[in-house]
Amino acid sequence: MARHKKARRHVVAKGIVTYDLTKIDVAEALLVSAIRQFFEGAHPVPIYLLASSAREILTTIGDKAGVETVLHSFAKKKGLTLKEVAHQAHTFAGFFKHADRNPTATLKFSEDEADSVLAMACQDFGRVTGGMPIEAQIFEVWIYALAFERVTDAPLKGQRIIKLAIKTFPGIRTAERKQQKKLGLNVLRQVQDDPTLKMKYRREVRLALTGATAKKK
């Protein structure tokens, strides 16, 4: 009778790391990876999916922790429920992740759709945790530099910030999209080890109703 070898559960390798993760850790990893891929010029689909997944986690945490996220603010402004707004925000991500309902469907997708979901995820991370990874800080400055066709179109109190953002990326306003991302990548590489930009932020999730926490051991 032939003897069957026992199937291996893992590849053979030294130095495999096991992570003890909170939901905040997961959102951080997704967001950091999405921003790095964005500036490196990777395909927009995985960038969008990573950012959307981070945003979804942070929206849910915000809802349970009593923190107003971007979608909470938008829903309040439009007089909609969070569920209704989240469903609208999930359209592209749903297409990218699922093929059960209409496997032959096609979709027109502009790469700058990733800009808005990245911006939302960065904002939500800051609101939920009280800080941001360096990648999110740089992306926020980058998006500020490009958010308005004319600086004077922005609210008066935000114009100074936008002007400072533009100075951070010389030539970004007239550059083509590919070069704009390279400018972002260059700045990120210059400051990625800057200790003054390394923010401390909450990694535990404190629920608003129960006061329970989910945190690292």
FENHU-V177106 format. One record per residue. PHI is phi in radians with two decimals (999 if undefined). PSI is psi in degrees with one decimal (999 if undefined). OMEGA is omega in whole degrees, -180 to 180 (999 if undefined). Layout:
phi->{PHI/PHI}
psi->{PSI/PSI}
omega->{OMEGA/OMEGA}
This chain:
phi->{999/-1.24/-1.67/-1.68/-1.24/-1.21/-1.17/-1.36/-1.48/-2.43/-1.25/-1.52/-2.88/-1.67/1.44/-1.18/-1.69/-1.86/-1.81/-1.87/-1.94/-1.64/-1.11/-1.15/-1.03/-1.14/-1.05/-1.08/-1.09/-1.11/-1.17/-1.05/-1.12/-1.08/-1.18/-1.09/-1.12/-1.05/-1.18/-1.39/1.45/-1.24/-1.08/-1.23/-1.11/-1.11/-1.07/-1.09/-1.12/-1.08/-1.14/-1.13/-1.14/-1.10/-1.05/-1.11/-1.05/-1.21/-1.09/-1.13/-1.08/-1.02/-1.09/-1.41/-1.73/1.33/-1.85/-1.41/-1.53/-1.04/-1.18/-1.05/-1.10/-1.14/-1.07/-1.09/-1.14/-1.59/1.22/-1.98/-1.44/-1.07/-1.08/-1.12/-1.20/-1.11/-1.10/-1.13/-1.21/-1.66/-1.01/-1.16/-1.06/-1.08/-1.13/-1.23/-1.69/-2.16/-2.35/-1.38/-1.48/-2.57/-1.15/-1.70/-1.16/-2.18/-2.59/-1.53/-2.36/-1.53/-1.06/-1.32/-1.09/-1.17/-1.02/-1.21/-1.23/-1.13/-1.10/-1.09/-1.12/-1.10/-1.03/-1.14/-1.05/-1.10/-1.20/-1.35/-1.85/1.45/-2.97/-2.54/-1.16/-1.01/-1.02/-1.21/-1.06/-1.17/-1.10/-1.08/-1.12/-1.06/-1.25/-1.07/-1.12/-2.05/-1.20/-2.20/-1.07/-2.20/-1.03/-1.21/-1.33/-1.37/-0.95/-0.97/-1.22/-1.72/-1.16/-1.12/-1.12/-1.13/-1.09/-1.16/-1.12/-1.09/-1.16/-1.19/-2.16/-0.97/1.50/-1.14/-1.25/-1.87/-1.35/-1.31/-0.91/-1.04/-1.23/-1.03/-1.16/-1.10/-1.08/-1.11/-1.12/-1.08/-1.15/-1.03/-1.13/-1.22/-1.96/-1.08/-1.92/-1.29/-1.11/-1.27/-1.75/-1.46/-1.41/-1.61/-2.54/-1.16/-2.00/-1.71/-1.87/-1.84/-1.38/-1.17/-1.47/-1.75/1.31/-1.26/-2.22/-2.10/-2.46/-1.19/-1.41}
psi->{135.3/139.7/133.0/129.1/142.1/128.6/138.4/140.5/-25.9/160.4/157.8/118.5/151.3/149.8/16.8/129.5/136.4/130.6/141.0/101.1/137.7/171.7/-32.4/-40.8/-41.6/-46.7/-40.6/-47.2/-42.2/-46.1/-45.2/-45.0/-41.4/-44.1/-42.3/-44.2/-36.5/-52.9/-27.7/-6.5/26.6/171.3/138.7/-20.4/-54.9/-32.4/-47.8/-43.7/-43.7/-47.6/-39.9/-39.5/-41.4/-45.7/-41.7/-43.6/-46.3/-36.1/-43.8/-44.3/-44.0/-42.2/-42.1/-22.8/-1.4/27.8/130.3/108.5/179.8/-43.9/-34.6/-46.0/-43.1/-43.7/-42.7/-42.9/-37.9/-4.6/32.6/166.2/159.2/-37.8/-41.7/-43.9/-40.1/-36.8/-42.2/-41.4/-18.2/5.0/-54.5/-44.3/-38.6/-41.2/-40.4/-28.6/-24.7/146.7/14.5/-33.0/-42.6/79.0/-16.7/4.9/154.5/163.9/133.0/125.2/117.2/135.0/-25.1/-2.1/-29.4/-27.4/-47.9/-40.6/-32.9/-43.4/-41.5/-45.1/-39.7/-47.6/-46.5/-37.9/-44.2/-41.1/-39.6/-38.2/-16.9/13.7/-177.7/148.5/160.9/-38.7/-41.7/-36.7/-45.4/-40.3/-39.9/-41.9/-42.1/-45.7/-32.6/-38.7/-21.7/1.4/-28.1/139.0/-39.5/139.0/-34.9/-11.6/-18.7/156.3/144.5/-40.9/-16.9/-7.4/-36.8/-41.1/-41.0/-41.2/-39.7/-37.4/-42.1/-38.5/-26.6/-29.5/78.6/128.0/1.9/-30.4/-25.5/-4.7/156.3/162.8/-46.5/-42.8/-34.5/-42.8/-38.6/-37.2/-41.0/-42.7/-40.4/-44.2/-42.3/-43.9/-33.3/-32.9/0.8/-21.4/13.5/112.9/-24.5/-15.4/-3.5/100.2/147.2/133.6/161.7/135.0/-2.2/152.5/116.1/118.9/138.5/-37.6/-41.0/-20.2/5.3/156.1/149.3/110.2/168.6/149.4/999}
omega->{-179/178/-179/177/178/-179/178/178/-177/173/178/180/176/174/177/-175/172/-175/173/-165/165/176/178/177/-180/179/178/-179/179/-177/180/180/-180/-178/179/178/179/-179/178/177/179/-180/-175/-178/178/177/-180/-178/179/-179/180/178/177/180/-179/177/-176/176/-180/178/178/-180/-177/-178/180/178/-179/178/-179/-180/175/-180/-179/180/179/-179/-176/-178/-180/174/177/-180/179/-179/179/178/178/-177/-173/-174/-178/-179/178/178/-177/-173/-170/177/-175/-175/-178/-174/-179/-177/174/-176/171/-174/178/-175/-179/171/179/-179/-174/-179/174/179/177/-179/177/179/-178/178/178/-178/-176/-173/-177/178/-178/169/-177/-179/-180/177/-179/179/179/177/-180/-177/175/-178/-175/-170/-177/179/174/-179/-179/176/-178/174/-173/-177/-179/-175/179/179/-180/179/177/179/180/179/180/-179/-177/178/-174/-175/-179/-177/172/-174/-178/-180/177/179/179/177/177/180/-180/180/179/179/-179/-172/-172/179/-179/-177/-179/-180/-179/-178/169/178/-176/176/176/180/179/-178/-174/-172/-173/-176/-180/178/172/-174/179/174/999}
